[in-house]
């Protein structure tokens, strides 16, 4: 379909171009033949006019000679002038109809002789020699000249008529060829148009069938998606509830462990005080007891306290993630620039200690989103940028943002330690960290950032080069309220 119809259209256009070119060619030839036929007809008419002018001049001449009335001189002179000028214009076109040059020269001599004969008789009469003038007329030379001129004019008529007939015949042939060519081209165009229409109708029928099938699939798909979405929402709620319950249930025994740890510490202090009141005992049991209460038990309790604090921190982070997934988002107008400056102000002391400079490029676009969630995202990313600086160079943080359709992009760039390529996605996993572990952290922050960004209708991406720096790009829905309304439909 994608190839056949364009090829048919190209063929149709080529055929139309050929029709236009052929029509122009035939029209030019027809015009030339028609003009030549018309010229032949006009030439014949002009020759008749010249001969008629000669006859009129002869009539005026004889009227003047017979009556002596000078009123005959005016039509005579007018007819003579018309005959002479007409013949001059006629002479230039005789060669075009194929008349022999000798014949043209003969006609030229005959016309000149006839005009000279007429002029001589009129001039003789004007001088008072009427008898001499009539004697010239009576010689019948004038009649012989006219007869011979008439014969040449007949040749002109024959040649002109033949030329006109030939051109008309050629014109008929050209017209026939043009008609045949147009008929054949029209037939081919009709075939091409019919084929294209048939193809389009077939495609339309197939497309309609596909659309009906797609509509049926969409109907069932929407039901499946709705069921699947409901199932995922239920599973997500169960997971979040499970995380909350687990965190809560783990905290209860943890509190007991911490309480019993303090109880053991108190008991160990009592036992140590009792041993101190027994200065006379220095046997093996006494030394072992002192070693236990002074070194081994405090060391074990220290490990227990450290582990319980670590577990308590992890449980708190699990509960934070669980609450982040269940907390209702409140869409409101948020000035991103103000929020970034607030986060930087909270980190100002650490930045001054490490010699870090922060720069906001241009005006950051405002958004309609959940203020607390965005504050947590920006705070976490900016804190990481400050925390993981490279001590070998002056730290720099650059923040910029831009609006792209219905989304807002926020970019936080630093020149810190960077992240290895293999860890670029792992850093978003729960309890995962990368690089040198010389800074406090639990591997939950970036997982929390990505979870919040996705709840705000976007995501977070990272680009980094180890040893050069890192770029985090946060994408958010420009208007979370509108997205929430659309999702609710």
Secondary structure, DSSP 4 states (H G I P E B T S, - for coil): -TTHHHHHHHHHHHHHHHHHHHHHHHHHHHHHHHHHHHHHHHHHHHHHHHHHHHHHHHHHHHHHHHH--THHHHHHHHHHHHHHHHHHHHHHHHGGGT--HHHHHHHHHHHHHHHHHHHHHHHHHHTT-HHHHHHHHHTTHHHHHHHHHHHHHHHHHHHHHHHHHHHHHHHHHHHHHHHHHHHHHHHHHHHHHHHHHHHHHHHHHHHHHHHHHHHHHHHHHHHHHHHHHHHHHHHHHHHHHHHHHHHHHHHHHHHHHHHHHHHHHHHHHHHHHHHHT-TT--SHHHHHHHHIIIIIHHHHHHHHHHHHHHHHHHHHHHHHHHHHHHSPP-EEEE-HHHHHHHHHHHTHHHHHHHTEEEEE-SPPPPEEEEHHHHHHHHHHHHHHHHHT--TTS-EEEEEEEEEETTEEEEEEEE-SS---GGGTTGGGSTT---S---S---S-HHHHHHHHHHHTT-EEEEEEETTTEEEEEEEEESBHHHHHHHHH-
